[in-house]
């Protein structure tokens, strides 16, 4: 499942070991390795994207989250890759964004998930611990797929900001739920902040680079062409 990035100086590519899938591009070329041209000569290292939006505000707090889940997902304390943990609600202070379950045969994340949102920060020494998980409703468990951390700039804490999670390869099967989680702490993987803070998150956009080619036989309809970071208005909405 692990993301394996290989760069030779003239060519970069990604391999999803779980599925034997490859994707990449030649710098200076307007085609991906699959031979697809991109509109306007824009180059993308993935054939398609799954985009998600959620307008309502949610709050991240520095004291939020379930320490049992954080410990299970720690690469040392947890002890295993692809660790599963309870998918129960982690309580207040965690911003949670469940995507619609994949249709058809599902889709394969291949690259770095990108999050863009409006932030309003109160307090000091704030950061966001981001996780992408695969929720299995049948067992009420979730598997860690990707994670990342974003330290808030104290000189410009508020406004529209973008962060990326670490890249990976992972297949989201039908019936499962891709879910983005934003926390204000995630020990022991991340040291808790010295300060107390809250972050109001609104108008969130999430983009998942995927291996499937839009419009190809068997590709789910939610997979769309890469759009240079602009989430289309027709993307699935997180509003309830």
C-alpha positions in Angstrom: 0.0 0.0 0.0 2.9 2.3 0.5 3.7 5.2 -1.8 6.9 4.8 -3.6 8.3 7.9 -5.3 11.1 7.4 -7.8 12.8 10.4 -9.6 15.5 10.0 -12.2 15.8 13.7 -13.0 13.9 13.4 -16.2 11.0 11.3 -15.1 9.0 10.9 -12.0 6.5 8.1 -11.2 4.4 6.6 -8.4 3.7 3.0 -7.8 0.7 1.6 -5.8 2.2 -1.7 -4.6 -1.2 -3.1 -3.5 -2.6 -2.8 -7.0 0.5 -2.8 -9.3 -0.6 0.6 -10.7 1.9 3.2 -12.0 1.4 6.8 -12.9 3.7 9.7 -13.7 4.8 12.3 -16.2 7.8 13.7 -18.0 8.6 17.3 -17.1 8.1 19.5 -20.1 5.6 17.1 -21.7 1.9 17.7 -21.9 1.0 14.0 -21.5 0.9 11.6 -18.6 2.5 8.2 -18.8 -0.9 6.8 -19.9 -0.5 9.1 -22.9 -3.4 11.4 -22.0 -3.0 15.1 -22.9 -4.0 17.6 -20.3 -6.1 20.8 -21.2 -3.9 23.8 -21.7 -0.7 21.8 -21.5 -1.1 21.4 -17.7 0.7 18.3 -16.4 -0.7 16.0 -13.7 0.9 12.9 -12.2 -2.5 11.2 -12.0 -5.3 10.5 -14.6 -8.2 11.5 -12.4 -9.5 13.1 -9.2 -12.3 12.7 -6.7 -13.3 16.1 -5.3 -15.4 16.9 -2.3 -16.7 20.1 -0.7 -18.2 21.0 2.6 -19.3 24.6 3.4 -20.5 24.4 7.0 -18.1 25.4 9.7 -16.5 22.8 12.1 -14.2 23.4 15.0 -10.8 21.9 15.7 -9.6 22.1 19.3 -6.2 21.5 20.9 -7.8 19.2 23.4 -10.0 17.2 20.9 -9.6 13.6 19.8 -9.5 10.1 21.2 -6.1 9.2 22.6 -6.7 5.5 22.0 -7.1 6.1 18.3 -4.1 8.3 18.1 -2.0 5.7 19.8 -3.2 2.9 17.5 -2.3 5.0 14.5 1.2 5.8 15.8 3.9 4.0 13.7 5.9 3.1 16.8 3.3 2.7 19.6 0.8 1.1 17.2 3.3 -1.3 15.8 1.6 -2.1 12.5 1.2 -0.5 9.1 -2.4 -0.1 7.9 -3.6 -0.2 11.5 -7.3 -0.2 12.2 -9.0 1.6 15.1 -12.6 2.2 16.2 -14.6 4.4 13.9 -16.7 5.7 16.8 -17.2 9.5 17.0 -14.0 11.0 18.6 -16.0 13.7 20.3 -16.0 17.5 20.1 -12.9 19.3 18.7 -12.4 17.0 15.7 -13.6 18.2 12.3 -14.8 15.1 10.4 -15.7 14.9 6.7 -17.1 11.6 5.4 -17.2 11.3 1.6 -19.9 9.4 -0.3 -19.1 5.7 -0.6 -17.4 4.9 -3.9 -19.7 3.6 -6.7 -18.9 0.8 -9.2 -15.6 -1.0 -8.4 -14.4 2.0 -6.3 -11.3 4.1 -7.0 -7.6 4.1 -6.0 -5.9 7.0 -4.3 -2.5 7.5 -5.9 -0.7 10.6 -4.7 -1.1 13.3 -2.0 -4.6 14.4 -0.9 -5.0 18.2 -0.9 -7.2 20.2 1.5 -8.1 23.8 1.0 -10.3 25.7 3.6 -11.0 29.0 5.3 -9.4 29.0 8.7 -10.2 31.3 11.7 -7.7 30.7 14.6 -8.1 31.6 18.3 -5.2 30.9 20.7 -1.5 30.3 20.1 0.8 27.7 18.7 -1.9 26.2 16.6 -1.5 23.3 14.1 -3.7 20.9 12.2 -3.1 17.1 12.3 -4.8 15.7 9.2 -5.8 12.1 8.6 -7.4 10.3 5.7 -9.0 7.0 6.8 -11.0 4.2 5.2 -14.1 3.5 7.3 -15.6 0.0 7.1 -19.2 0.4 8.3 -19.7 -3.3 8.7 -17.2 -3.5 11.4 -17.3 0.2 12.6 -13.5 0.4 12.2 -11.3 2.7 10.2 -7.9 2.2 8.6 -5.3 4.9 8.4 -4.5 5.7 4.7 -2.6 9.0 4.8 -1.8 11.8 7.3 0.0 15.1 7.5 0.5 18.1 9.8 0.1 21.8 9.0 1.6 24.4 11.4 -0.4 27.7 11.4 1.7 30.8 10.5 1.4 33.1 13.5 1.8 36.1 11.2 -1.1 35.1 8.9 -3.2 32.6 10.8 -6.6 33.3 9.2 -8.0 33.1 5.7 -7.9 30.6 2.8 -5.1 28.1 3.2 -4.0 24.8 1.6 -2.3 21.8 3.1 -1.3 18.3 1.7 -1.2 14.9 3.4 1.6 12.5 2.7 1.1 10.7 -0.6 0.0 7.0 -0.7 -1.7 4.4 -2.8 -4.9 2.9 -1.5 -8.1 1.4 -3.0 -11.4 2.6 -1.6 -13.8 -0.2 -2.2 -17.6 0.1 -2.7 -19.4 0.2 0.6 -16.5 1.8 2.4 -16.3 5.5 3.3 -13.2 7.7 2.7 -13.1 10.2 5.6 -11.0 13.2 6.3 -10.3 14.0 9.9 -8.7 17.3 11.2 -7.5 17.4 14.8 -5.6 19.8 17.1 -3.4 17.0 18.5 -2.3 13.5 17.5 0.2 12.1 20.1 2.4 10.2 20.2 2.9 10.7 16.5 2.9 14.5 17.0 3.9 16.4 20.1 1.0 18.3 21.6 1.1 22.1 21.2 2.4 24.2 24.1 -0.6 26.4 23.6 -4.4 26.1 23.8 -6.2 26.9 20.6 -9.3 26.4 18.4 -9.6 26.6 14.6 -12.9 27.2 12.8 -12.8 25.5 9.5 -15.3 26.3 6.7 -15.7 26.0 2.9 -13.5 23.0 2.9 -12.4 21.4 -0.4 -10.7 18.0 -0.6 -9.1 16.6 -3.8 -8.0 13.0 -4.0 -5.7 12.1 -7.0 -6.7 8.7 -8.3 -5.4 6.1 -10.7 -8.6 5.6 -12.7 -9.1 7.3 -16.0 -12.2 9.5 -16.2 -14.8 8.1 -18.6 -13.0 4.8 -19.1 -15.0 1.6 -18.8 -15.4 0.7 -15.2 -14.4 4.1 -13.9 -16.9 5.5 -11.3 -18.6 8.7 -12.4 -17.3 10.6 -9.4 -13.8 10.4 -10.9 -13.2 13.6 -13.0 -10.3 15.0 -14.9 -7.6 16.9 -12.9 -8.5 20.6 -12.8 -5.3 22.3 -11.5 -6.6 22.6 -7.9 -10.0 24.0 -8.6 -12.8 21.8 -7.2 -15.7 21.8 -9.6 -19.1 23.1 -8.5 -20.6 19.6 -9.2 -18.4 17.8 -6.7 -20.1 15.8 -3.9 -21.1 18.0 -1.1 -20.4 17.4 2.6 -23.4 19.6 3.7 -26.0 17.6 5.7 
